[in-house]
Amino acid sequence: MENYKNILVPFDFNEQAVVALGQSYNIARLSNLDITLLYVHEESSLFGKLFSADQSDELISKMEAELSEYAAEKAKETGLNINFMVARGRVHAKIVEVAEMIQAKFIIMGKESKTNSEEPSVGANTSRVIRNAKCPVITISAENHFNGCRSILVPIDLTLESRQKVSWAIELAKMFGSSIKVISVLWSVNHKQISNSLRAQIIQVKNFIEERNIVCATEIIEVAKESEEIPAMLVYAKQQGDIDLIMIMTQQETGLIPTFVSSSATEMIRKSEYPVMSIVPKDLGETLSFR
């Protein structure tokens, strides 16, 4: 059994990081975890040319002092154990490395959107952390969110990997007293075998969740083509009015219904106004059986 100790919050004092930290408080309380703030100083080649080693060290010392003061202030406000670290290196690599080192159960971070277009985007560091972290990564938009978790949205398909989301959803639902809403998107509407298998699967998942005394609702959404899957899920989430977390897999879920290939997962994270938990599939021997 893994001995989790922390929630890691990459932190650089920007709006996304502050909102992400705020979202970590309830999880920390309910799961009895400490929070660790991590600032990563990444020196570009241009930075190295403009500043001496002493100036770089001075900037690091200044950030350590500011982060120490901020962590102490937030710890006093919340009553939580909030630690801090300052590291040098590639931002995404250090986040993943530190998460393993401190035995983080979750990484909670802003989406780091940086774009001149009207379309929302996901920053390169956020994408790399999601792709490489061994623990779930919860990405947060730079907006206010509900203080808690009323309902968890779990999209599933017919693959074994997809079922791993259910175990995480059950754990968090018990922690928060949440309900779970399981949905599947069927775009191959003419494939009767796929449709029948999917409907049978979603009933099994519902029974599995309800046996654990968690309220569960299910829905199958039909769309005309694969590209409409993510928009349809987000429309469904908005219509429900109580979704506070969406769970996805970070790697391709292969099977009869190819939901959440990497591009689809990125689209969900990019477009969702709700926090999204990205989970790396583990060995198939650890997956749930609903039968």
Secondary structure as UniProt FT lines:
FT   STRAND          6..10
FT   HELIX           15..31
FT   STRAND          34..41
FT   HELIX           45..50
FT   HELIX           53..78
FT   STRAND          82..88
FT   HELIX           91..101
FT   TURN            102..103
FT   STRAND          104..110
FT   HELIX           124..132
FT   STRAND          137..140
FT   STRAND          151..155
FT   HELIX           161..163
FT   HELIX           164..176
FT   STRAND          179..186
FT   TURN            189..190
FT   HELIX           192..210
FT   TURN            211..213
FT   STRAND          216..222
FT   HELIX           226..228
FT   HELIX           229..240
FT   STRAND          243..249
FT   HELIX           262..271
FT   STRAND          276..279
FT   HELIX           284..286
//
